[in-house]
Amino acid sequence: MGRSRGHGSRDKNKASLPQVPKNMKSDGQDVEFSKEMADGADLEALARANAANQRVQNRSKK
């Protein structure tokens, strides 16, 4: 039955899940990247990532 009948949500565990501390979170960027050691696939991935970042920035400016 729905909540209008006095029943709560099925999952009571949602509010008690642990949170990740800020010092354990990462921004998803590789800090130890070296262009001298990169191969063709790495350079292509870097170019694609830069292009995707430009698309996101252009979309948010509008």
N, C-alpha and C positions, 0 to 999 in steps of 0.2 A: 504494500500500500504506500501511498505517497505521504509526504510530510504533513499534508493537511489533515490527516487522520491521527496525528499525534506520534507517529513513528519517526525516529531519527534516521540519519544516514546509516548505511550498512557498514561502512568502514570507519571504525572508531579509532584506528591507529594513525590516521593522517596527521593529527595535531601533535603526536608524540614522537615523530621521526626526528633523528638527530640532525643538526645542521653542520655544515662543513666550516671549520674555522678559516678566517681570511688568510692566515699564513700558509694554509695547505692548498689554497686555490691557485691555479695557474692561468695566465692569460692566453694560453694556446700558442704562443710564439716561441720558436726555437732560438735560444739565446746563443748557443755555441755553433752557429752556422758560419762556415768559412767558404768564401767563393773560390779560394785557391784549391780547396779539396773537393769542390762540387763537380759532379759529372753532368752530362747533358740532361738527364732526367731531373736532376735537382734544379738546374737553371730553368727548365721548362715549368716546373712546379712553382718556382719563385715568380716567374713571369705571370703565370695564371693567378697566383694569389694576389699579386699587385694589381692586375686587371680587375679582379673581383672587388678589391678594396676601393678602387676608383669608382666602380659602378655603384657601390653602396654609398660612397660619399656624394656622388652626383645625385643619387636618388633622395638623399636626406636634405640636400640643399634646396630642392624644389618645394 
